[in-house]
Each structure stands twice: as C-alpha cells, then as structure tokens.
C-alpha cells in the first residue's frame, strides 16, 4: 500500500514562475491528505493529474497567506465540479471565519458539507485518527502561531505463516488472536508460540511536516526516528541573522534537526525567492545530514515499508 509524498509547492512567501508556495499531498493507502494550500495549489493538482475530489482532509499549518491563500479557490472549484462528499479542514481557529466570510461575500452555498477542526499551539494534539492513520500537531516557533503535522500509520499486526495454519489445523476464529499475541494450544496440550506461528510485524511508516519555524530543537523528541521529515530551509546559513529575525530556518539548521532526531530521510523546502540555484542549500544540508533531498514540484517521495525483528 502506498505511503507517498508529492510536492506541489516549495517556495516561501513570494511565488516565482518556477516555484509555487507551500503545498504537499500525502497518499496513505489511496487516501489523500493535502498539507497547506498556497496560491496555485489547485493548478498544481491539475498539472500533476491528481483528482482534487479524492481529497477529504486538508491541514493548514498557520495563517500566513503562502500557506492558505489557495484554499478558497480549491473549495470553490470542488463546489463547481459538483462535489457532494464532506471535506474536513484542520487549522488555526480563525480560518473558519475567514473562509465563511469569503463564501458569504460571493453568496456561495456549498453543495457539500464543510467541517473545520481547530487546534491549539501549546502542546501536541491528536487531531485525526482512523483505522489507517493518526495525525498529531507539532508546535513550532514562528512569527505567527504555527504547527507542523506528524502522520503515523496505525500499528500493524504480525503476519501468519500460512503453512503452519495447515500443519497445526488452526481454526479461522483463532487467527486474529494469534496475530495479536496469543499462543495456540494443540489438543495434546503443547503450546505453540505466536512468534513461531507469525512473521515479523510490518513497521508503521511516518512523515513529519515541519512548516515555517526557526531552529527549534524542542520538536526533536516528537519526530524522533520518523521515516521522512520535511523541514523548511528558507535561507543559507550565511543569512542566519535574517532567519532569526523572520523566525525561519537555514538549510544547516534543518539538517541539524534531522540529525538530532535520527530521521531516515530529510526533504528541505520553503526556499527564499532569492535562490535561483538550489544546490547550495542542498549541499549545506548534506554536509551535516547526507540523506537530504530538495523539495521539487511534481516529485514524489516514497516511504518503503520495512519489517521488525522476529521477536
């Protein structure tokens, strides 16, 4: 089952002809989650042939325009295309009023239910959970209240060894319990361990989205060991003072966070418009955290499933 991140926008506040503001799409088992919705996001969805009507959950990190100015247009287009399925938006509380004011000004009555779920910024919150996935906020340090998001697959069960089901004639109604950790007792009284009967668990995959923030090591415990980390890298470290003034990060600082958190892979983005060539940003980050790549619009980052130890 896929666990894929597609970059839709990778620039900071001002878009260029080559790069749009922040927007990403996470595909978890063919369930689609839009993360931030900068100006032009719906055009990017069309450009990369992503069906916007398949998106049912949108996460907005904060209320700087480059992270949500594309939202009212996307909501409107979904309406004009005849959407009927509900749409859920997870955001700072003020966004609900902003969107409904825009809808009221245009006398638009949506054809589909729209639900807002607000969150705070003081501590991590579980804001969404279903059978496939959970989403937590990651409080960040920016000039406006801002949260990133931690997406984690639900824990997986161990897998039955099919040939042992036949060998021990295990009833179907016992299989779920064995996967969950129960041993199996033969008619002779012999106990067959669930570890012998099952294969290693499939490790749950994870993605941490760290939107606009200054260098903020306080997030390290929450994102420890994630498979993929996106962290803003607006400036080169030579502009560290500018980064501190604007509550942004440098490429070096993003890599330091990735290194401290021992993540598997890092993607950097939210580039200042001053950078036409992004390789210096990449090189700076890779000097500290080699497993770093650039956020490039249209590119997809696949998180491959791995397996735990057989114990």
Protein Blocks (a to p, Z undefined) as FASTA:
>chain_A
ZZddddfbfcdfbdcfkbccddddddeehiacdehjaehklmmmmmnopafklpcbdcdf
blcfklmmmmmmmmmmmmmnopabdcdddddfklmmmmmmmmmmnopacfbdcddddddf
kbccdfbdcfkbccdddddddfbdcdddddddddddddddfklmmmnopafklmmmmmno
pacddfkopacdfklmpccddddddddddddddddfklmmmmgoiabdcdddfbafklmm
mmmmnopacfklmmmmmmmnopabdcdehiafklmblklmmmmmmmmmmmaccddehiac
dddddddddZZ
